[in-house]
Amino acid sequence: MRRPLRRGLVLLGCVAALLSATARAQTLAQTLPMPAVLPRVADAVQVDLDGQPLWSATAHAALRPASLTKILTALLVIERGELDARTIISPRAAKIAGTRIGLRAGERVRVDALLTAALVRSANDACLALAEWHSGSEARFVATMNARARELGLHDSHFDNACGLDAPTHRASAADLARLAQLAMTRPAFAERVRLREGLLVTEGGRRLPYTSTNAMLEFYPGLLGVKTGHTQKAGDCLIVLAERDGHRVLAVLLNARNRWWDATSLLDYTFAQLQAPAGDARAAAR
């Protein structure tokens, strides 16, 4: 068989498999009963099954996303490449508000180390340093964020800063964040980092900065693959988690969650349980 023909058949097979998986997920989404508690666990919720929307409550409301913003920041950094580059920490990055790992102005740090700290520890100093490295200034980076958001069809979202600090028009919806997280998880450089429980940043000067993940569910939820936490005073507790079990992936987004760890655990458990239950049992369990 000629090589171009073989490649064409492989491509057709991949497309057919993807369409089959999408159709299967859509069928499940139409038949699985929605949990009665869904609207009460957060101001906005979306649950995806195998990459397809399953259940939601006010999922298109534009709310404060806190550090879930860093998913888009990380995606832009990864899409640029050059993760082995070095950058110098600015005074502004070293003094940024919120969670930090303690970077100092003038220190030289690898971009990939900053990316890990921004995703695992949700470190704002590492996040802002990435934005400044990428575009020269946070203002230019934010313009790139909003342009990329429009390209991705994130119509409910607008970003005022790179790291998720509260700002007048800094907003995102659960539906947009679910789509963004699904895309980011297809990038190995992202997926490999968000499942880490701890990390260590070493500056070029040899200073060692250990840190642990802000995602408590990595410690106790079987099959958890990440993704990201967020919190500010005005946004409340926010969370995106993705777990895999028995060949299915369930993603949950919660904005201003009432009890994010246990509510996310309950949503994941409920969804996986419905996938295993006979149709009659599933309908009964939802009542």
N, C-alpha and C positions, 0 to 999 in steps of 0.2 A: 504494500500500500504506500502511495506517495506521502511524503512527510506533511505537506499542507493539508491533504485530505484527512490524515490521521489527527492533526491538530484541530481541524474543524469538527470532527466527530467527538473529540474530547471536550471541546467547548460546548457543543450541543448537549452532551451528557451532563456537564456541570450546570447549564442553564435549566435543563429538565429537572435535575435534582433540586435546584433552588426553588423552582416553581412548585414542585411537589411539596416541599417542606413548607412553603408559604401557604399553599392551599390547606395543608393539614392544620397549620396553626390557626388559620382563619376559621376553619370548621370547628376546632376546639373552642375558640373564642365565642362562637355563636351558641354553643351548647352548655358550657360550664356556668353554673349559677354564681352570681356575684355575691361576695360576702356582705351581709347586712351592715357590718360595722364600717365599711369602706369610707363613707363620707365623714365619719366622726374621728378618724385617727389623725387627720391633718387638715390644713386649710385647702390643700390640693394634693391629689393622689393620682398616680398612674401605675398600672401593672401591665407589663408586656410579657407575652409568652412566645418564646422562640422568635423574638424580633418583631412580633406583631402586637399592636395594642389589644389588651384583653378587657380590663376594667378601668374606669376612671371616675373621678369626682372633681368637678371644677378644674379639669386638667388644662384648660386654656386660659385660666386666670393669670395675669401678669403679676407675679409676686416677687419679693426679695429672695434671691437664690443663695445669698451668702457665698461660702467658698465652693459651692458647686460650680461657680463661675470658672474655677481653675481648670475644669475639664476643657473648656474652649481654649484657654491660655496654653495648656499643655499640648492640645491638638495642633495649634499653630506652630509651636516650637518644634514639634515632631515633624510636621510637614515641611518646615524649612530645612531640616537636617542639620548636619554639622554639630551633632551632640557631643563630639569630642573637643569642641572649641573651648577656649578659656575666656572668661570675662572678669572685669573688675567690679566689685561691689561699690555702688554709689552711696554717698551719705544719706540720700533719701531712702534708698532700699534698706539700709541698716537701721533706720529710725522709724520705719513704717509701723503703724498701729497693729494690734492684734497678735495672733500667734506668730512667733519667730523662733528660729533655732540659734540665734545669736551671732549672725554674720557681722563682720566689722567693715566699715568703710575702708576701701583700698585693698582689701584681700582679693586675691585671684583664685577663682574657683571654676571647675569644669562645668559646662552646661548640663551634662547628663546628671551630675551630682545635684545641681539645683533642681532639675526636673523631678528627681526622686524625692527630694525633701518637700517640694511643693505639693506633690500628690500624696505622699505617705503621711507626712506630719502636717500638711496644709500650711506650710510656713510662708508667711506673707513676705518676709525679706527675700527668700529664694524666688518667690513668684514675681515680685517686682523686678528683681535683677534679671529674670528671664525676659520680661517684657521690654526692659531697656536694652538688653542685648539684641533682641530680635529686631526692634524698630528704631532704636536710638533714643526714644522717649516713650513714656507711658501713653501720652496723648496720641502719638502716631500709632502705637500698638492698639489702642482702643478703637481707633478708626478702622484698623484692619480686622479687629474682632467683629465689629458691626457689619462690615462688608462680607465677611465669611459667613456670619449668621444669616444674612439675606440670601447668599448663595445656597445655603443648606435648607432654606425654607423655614427658618425659625422665626415665624411672623409675630409671635407673641413676646419677643425678647428684645431688649436693648441694654447695652452695657456702658457704664460710666467709668469703670476702672478694671484693672486686670485681675484683681484678687478676690473681689466679692464684698468689699467694704460697703456699708450702707451709704447710698447716695440717692438724690432726688428721683432720677429716672432709671436707676439700675434695676432691671426687672427681667424675669424669665418665667416661663410656664412649665408645669410638670410635663406636658406633652413635648415641648421643645427640648427639655432636658433629657427626657427618655430617648428621643431621636439622637441627640448629641452623644449621650453615653453609649448607645448602641454602635454608633460610628467609631467613637474613640476606642472601644474594646476590640475593634478589628485591627488596630495598630499594635503590633507586639511590644513596642517601646512603652506604650501606655498600659496594656493589659498585664505585662510582667511586673510593673511597679505597683499597681493599685492592690495587688494581693499580698504585698510584703507587710509583715508585722513590725518590722523595725529597720533602721538604716543607720549609716554612718557617713557623714560628710567630712572629708579631709581637705582642708585648704592647701594651696600650693606652698604655704609657709609651714605646713605640718600640723596645724591646729585641728584637733579631732572633735567633732560635734555629733555625738550619738543622739538618736531620737527613736520614738515609737510611733506606731500608727494611731491616728485618731479614730479609726474604725474598729470599735470594740467587737463587732460581730465576727471579725476575722478570728477572734479567740475562741468562739463557742459555736458558730453555725457551720455544720458540715456542708461542704461543697460550695462555700462562698468564694466568689472570684474577685471581689472588690465591691463598690467602685469608689465612692467619695462621700465625705461628710461636709457639713457646713453649719456655722452658727454665728449669728450676730444678735445684738440686743433686739433689733427691730425685726429681723428675719425669723428669729426663734431657731429651733433645731430642725435642720434639713438633712436629708439622707438620700443617696441612691445606692442600692445594693443589687448585685447580680449573683444568682446561685444556679448551680447545675446539678440535676439529679435524674437518673434513669433516662438520659438522652434528651432531656428538656432543660431549657434555660428560662428562668423567671427573673425579670427585672422589676424592681419597685422604686418609685420616686415619691418622696414625702416632703412637702414644704410646710414649715411651721408645724412639725409633728408634735402630738401630745406626749408620746413616750416612744421615741423613735426606735430604740433597740427592740423593744418587745412588740410594738405594733408591726414593724418590718418583719420580725420573726414570725408573727402570726399570719401575715399576708403570704409570706413564702410558704409556710407550712400548709396553710389552707389550700393554696393553689396546687402544690404538689399532691396533696391528699385527693383533691378533686380529679386530678389526672389519673389516679389509680383506682378511683371508686367507680362501680357500675353506674350507668346513667340514672337509674332510679334512686340509688343511695345518694348520689350527688345532689339531686333535686331535693331530697328530704333533708340533707345536711344544711342546705341553704336557708331553710325556713326557721 
